[in-house]
Amino acid sequence: MQLSIKRADLARAVTAVGRAVEARNTVPVLSMLRLSADGDCLTLRGTDLDVEVTASAAASVHAAGETCVNAKLLADIAKKAGNDDVSLTLEGDQLIVKSGRSRFSLATLPASDFPDLTAGTYNATFDIDLAALFAPVQFAISTEETRYYLNGIFFKGEFDKTIAVATDGHRLSRHHVAASAEFAGIIVPRKIVGLLPKGSVTVSVSDSKIRVEAGDLVIVSKLIDGTFPDYNRVIPTANDKIITVDRDEIMKAADRVSTISSERGRAVRFSIAPGAISLSVNNPESGSASDEIAAEYGGEPLDIGFNSQYIRDLFSVVPAGPVKLALLDGGAPGVITSAGFDGWTGVLMPMRV
């Protein structure tokens, strides 16, 4: 294998692919990138056995070939090299990397040692802005490993809409857009959500994998093998007490009074009455705080507690302006919607205060 490539192109491709590689590995080849040179292209591939990322870059290939080389070392070299082109030459079991007067000799492994996640067929293929669909829900992905089936985003295609849902048991976020394709619900792991490029991509799904393609970037990931909760049963439909508040005002007020709350609890009491919401915190160790904001509400007064951080997370998703909070009573989940963000619904579990 022998080729030359622009430093910027190499750095871009290595950075994109290297995000799939875990820093610590007991299997040597998993800390490496697979390099394949053919035609006028250098293709790089990285994996952690759950996610595989492939990126291609234009190159002047003088001799086709492939090998595996340490991901971190190649990334550091590409980052620190000058503006000169970078040449890669495989000599025996060493990859010779040259840029200007710099020369590096890197240990390699055979390309045949590198695992392959791309095999398999897919049930549906469609185009969608997946990053935009997932963005308003990914904050609610659970980090609790014991409930592994919540460690990702539920993704489903129905006849009239494509749905994304995430929940950690304390809050739930659901977002849907016009249908792209019909497919059974799958759970997309947290890691691939953070790797998604912006804009329209081509998505392929099967019962065990998801494939995302955007230009010269391809991401393949295993799915979470589990059963996602029936989110439709979690979203209340009988909440008839509708409170309309300004998004920024409620976020700022909750943040102000939570200053004295305990780091663990962050519970804020919302005392809702016609025309206003009073927010208060009582902490036996540090004192108390209260605030008040205007609200459109004409029902009976009620009190309910919410986690101030969860309030910020959910309300941050919607645009500035009026937001609706639908409640049933002080012990039932609240439903958050915004006329400025059609297709999104948030659910927040109450706290004892």
C-alpha positions in Angstrom: 0.0 0.0 0.0 1.3 3.4 -1.0 -0.6 6.7 -1.3 -0.5 10.4 -0.6 -3.3 12.4 0.8 -4.0 16.0 1.9 -3.4 16.4 5.6 -6.8 18.1 6.2 -8.6 15.2 4.4 -6.7 12.6 6.4 -7.4 14.5 9.7 -11.1 14.8 9.0 -11.5 11.1 8.1 -9.4 9.9 11.1 -11.4 12.1 13.5 -14.7 10.9 12.2 -13.8 7.2 12.4 -11.8 7.5 15.6 -15.0 8.4 17.5 -16.1 4.8 17.4 -12.8 3.6 19.0 -12.7 3.2 22.7 -9.6 4.6 24.4 -8.9 1.4 26.4 -9.1 -2.0 24.8 -8.0 -5.5 25.8 -8.2 -6.5 22.2 -5.3 -4.8 20.3 -7.1 -4.5 16.9 -10.0 -2.6 18.5 -7.6 0.3 19.3 -6.8 0.5 15.6 -8.2 1.8 12.3 -8.5 -0.3 9.2 -7.0 1.5 6.2 -7.9 0.4 2.7 -6.4 2.1 -0.3 -7.9 1.5 -3.8 -8.6 3.5 -6.9 -8.4 7.2 -5.9 -9.7 6.7 -2.4 -8.5 5.9 1.2 -11.2 4.3 3.3 -10.8 4.2 7.1 -12.9 2.1 9.5 -13.1 2.0 13.3 -15.2 0.0 15.7 -15.8 -1.0 19.3 -17.8 -4.1 18.2 -21.1 -2.3 18.8 -20.6 0.7 16.5 -18.6 0.8 13.3 -17.8 4.1 11.5 -16.4 4.2 8.0 -15.1 7.4 6.2 -13.5 7.9 2.8 -11.2 10.6 1.5 -9.7 11.4 -1.9 -6.1 10.2 -2.2 -3.5 9.5 -4.9 -3.1 5.8 -4.6 0.1 4.5 -6.1 -0.3 0.9 -4.8 -3.5 -0.6 -3.5 -3.5 -2.4 -0.1 -4.9 -2.4 3.4 -3.7 -2.6 7.0 -4.6 -1.8 10.6 -2.8 1.0 12.5 -3.2 2.6 15.9 -6.1 5.1 15.8 -4.7 7.6 18.4 -1.2 7.7 16.9 -2.5 8.3 13.4 -4.9 11.0 14.6 -2.1 12.8 16.5 0.2 12.7 13.5 -2.5 14.0 11.2 -3.3 16.8 13.6 0.3 17.9 14.2 1.6 17.5 10.7 2.2 20.7 8.6 0.3 21.8 5.6 2.2 19.3 3.3 0.6 16.2 1.9 0.9 13.1 4.0 2.3 9.9 2.4 1.4 6.4 3.8 3.6 3.5 2.7 3.2 -0.1 4.0 6.7 -1.7 4.4 6.4 -5.2 5.8 4.6 -4.9 9.1 5.3 -1.1 9.5 3.3 1.8 8.1 5.7 4.6 7.1 4.0 8.0 7.5 5.8 11.1 6.1 4.9 14.8 6.1 7.4 17.3 5.1 10.6 16.3 6.9 8.7 14.3 9.5 8.8 10.5 9.3 7.0 8.0 11.5 7.1 4.2 11.5 4.0 2.7 13.0 3.3 -0.9 14.0 0.5 -2.6 12.1 -1.8 -5.7 12.2 -3.2 -7.5 9.2 -6.5 -6.1 7.9 -8.0 -9.6 8.1 -7.9 -9.3 11.9 -10.3 -6.4 11.9 -14.0 -7.3 12.7 -16.8 -6.5 10.3 -20.2 -5.3 11.4 -21.6 -4.5 7.9 -22.9 -7.9 7.0 -26.6 -8.5 6.9 -29.8 -7.2 5.2 -32.1 -4.4 6.2 -35.9 -4.3 6.3 -36.4 -0.6 5.3 -34.3 2.2 3.8 -35.3 5.8 3.8 -34.0 9.4 4.0 -34.5 11.5 7.1 -32.8 14.2 9.2 -32.1 11.8 12.0 -30.1 14.2 14.1 -32.9 16.7 14.1 -35.5 14.0 15.0 -33.3 12.7 17.9 -32.1 16.1 19.2 -35.2 17.0 21.3 -35.3 13.7 23.1 -31.7 12.5 23.6 -31.4 14.4 27.0 -33.9 12.0 28.5 -31.8 8.8 27.7 -31.2 6.9 30.9 -27.7 6.3 32.2 -28.9 3.6 34.6 -27.2 0.5 33.2 -29.5 -1.9 35.0 -32.4 -0.8 32.9 -30.4 -1.1 29.7 -33.4 -0.9 27.5 -33.7 2.8 28.4 -30.1 3.5 27.4 -31.1 4.6 23.9 -33.8 6.2 21.8 -36.9 4.2 20.7 -37.3 4.7 17.0 -40.3 3.7 15.0 -41.9 4.3 11.6 -45.7 4.4 11.5 -47.9 5.0 8.5 -48.2 8.7 9.0 -45.2 9.6 11.2 -41.7 8.7 12.3 -41.3 8.7 16.1 -38.4 9.1 18.5 -38.9 8.6 22.3 -36.5 8.6 25.2 -37.1 8.3 29.0 -35.2 7.7 32.2 -38.3 7.0 34.3 -38.4 10.6 35.6 -39.0 12.4 32.4 -40.0 11.4 28.9 -39.6 13.2 25.6 -41.4 12.3 22.4 -40.8 13.8 19.0 -42.4 12.9 15.6 -42.1 14.1 12.0 -43.9 13.2 8.8 -43.5 9.5 7.9 -40.4 8.4 6.1 -41.1 4.7 6.1 -42.9 2.0 8.1 -40.8 -0.2 10.3 -41.1 -1.9 13.7 -39.8 -0.1 16.8 -36.1 -0.4 17.5 -33.9 1.0 20.3 -30.9 3.0 19.0 -28.0 3.1 21.5 -26.8 6.4 23.0 -23.3 6.2 21.4 -24.6 6.3 17.8 -26.9 9.2 18.7 -23.8 11.3 19.5 -22.1 10.3 16.2 -24.9 11.4 13.9 -24.1 14.0 11.2 -26.5 17.0 10.8 -28.8 17.1 7.8 -30.6 14.5 5.7 -29.1 11.0 5.8 -30.0 7.6 4.4 -31.1 5.2 7.1 -31.5 1.5 6.9 -32.9 -0.6 9.7 -33.2 -4.3 10.6 -34.2 -6.2 13.7 -30.6 -6.0 15.0 -28.8 -3.1 13.3 -29.1 0.4 12.0 -27.1 1.9 9.2 -26.7 5.6 8.6 -25.0 7.0 5.4 -24.1 10.6 4.7 -21.8 11.1 1.8 -18.5 9.4 2.5 -19.5 8.7 6.1 -21.2 5.4 7.1 -22.2 4.4 10.6 -23.4 0.9 11.4 -24.6 0.0 14.9 -26.0 -2.9 16.8 -29.4 -2.2 18.4 -30.3 -2.6 22.1 -31.9 -5.9 22.4 -34.7 -5.2 24.8 -38.4 -4.1 25.1 -39.0 -0.4 25.4 -41.9 0.6 27.7 -45.3 1.4 26.1 -44.8 5.2 26.1 -48.4 5.8 25.0 -49.5 4.5 28.4 -47.0 6.8 30.2 -48.3 10.0 28.5 -51.4 11.2 30.4 -54.4 12.0 28.3 -56.8 13.2 31.1 -54.8 16.2 32.3 -57.5 19.0 32.2 -55.8 21.7 34.2 -54.0 23.8 31.6 -51.4 26.4 32.7 -49.7 28.6 30.1 -46.4 30.2 31.1 -43.5 31.9 29.4 -40.7 29.5 28.8 -37.8 31.7 29.9 -39.6 33.0 33.0 -40.4 29.6 34.5 -36.9 28.3 33.7 -35.2 31.3 35.3 -37.5 31.3 38.4 -36.9 27.6 38.9 -33.2 28.1 38.6 -33.2 31.0 41.1 -35.1 29.2 43.9 -33.2 26.0 43.4 -30.0 27.8 44.4 -30.5 26.7 48.0 -32.0 23.2 47.3 -29.9 20.1 47.9 -27.8 18.9 45.0 -29.4 15.5 45.2 -33.0 16.6 45.3 -33.4 19.9 43.5 -37.1 19.7 44.3 -39.2 22.9 43.8 -42.8 23.4 44.9 -45.1 24.9 42.3 -48.1 26.5 43.9 -50.5 27.2 41.0 -53.4 29.6 41.3 -55.3 31.7 38.8 -53.0 34.3 37.3 -49.7 33.2 38.9 -47.3 30.3 39.9 -45.4 30.6 43.2 -42.2 28.6 43.3 -40.6 27.8 46.6 -37.8 25.7 48.1 -37.4 24.8 51.8 -34.0 23.3 52.8 -33.5 22.6 56.5 -29.8 22.9 56.1 -29.6 26.2 54.1 -32.9 28.0 54.4 -35.8 28.9 52.0 -36.5 30.7 48.8 -39.5 31.8 46.8 -40.4 33.5 43.6 -43.5 34.1 41.5 -44.3 34.3 37.8 -47.4 35.2 35.8 -49.4 32.4 34.3 -52.7 31.9 32.4 -54.8 29.6 34.6 -58.4 29.6 35.7 -58.8 26.4 37.7 -58.6 25.4 41.3 -55.3 26.1 43.1 -53.0 23.1 43.4 -49.5 22.3 44.6 -47.0 20.0 42.8 -43.3 19.4 43.1 -40.8 19.1 40.2 -37.0 18.6 39.9 -35.6 22.0 38.8 -33.0 20.5 36.5 -35.6 18.4 34.8 -37.7 21.5 34.3 -34.7 23.2 32.6 -34.0 20.1 30.4 -37.6 19.8 29.1 -38.4 23.5 28.6 -35.0 24.1 26.9 -36.3 21.9 24.0 -39.0 24.2 23.0 -38.6 27.7 21.5 -39.0 30.9 23.6 -42.6 32.0 24.2 -45.7 30.5 25.7 -45.6 26.9 26.8 -48.5 24.8 28.1 -48.2 22.6 31.2 -51.2 20.2 31.6 -51.8 18.7 35.0 -54.4 16.4 36.6 -53.4 16.9 40.3 -50.4 17.2 42.6 -49.5 13.5 42.3 -49.7 12.8 38.6 -47.2 13.5 35.7 -47.3 16.8 33.9 -47.5 17.1 30.1 -45.5 19.9 28.4 -46.3 21.1 24.9 -45.6 24.2 22.8 -47.5 25.7 19.9 -44.1 26.7 18.6 -42.8 23.2 18.4 -45.4 20.9 16.7 -44.7 17.2 17.1 -43.0 17.3 20.5 -44.4 16.3 23.9 -42.6 16.2 27.2 -43.7 14.3 30.3 -42.4 15.1 33.8 -42.9 13.0 36.9 -43.8 14.9 40.1 -41.6 14.9 43.3 -42.5 15.1 46.9 -41.9 18.5 48.4 
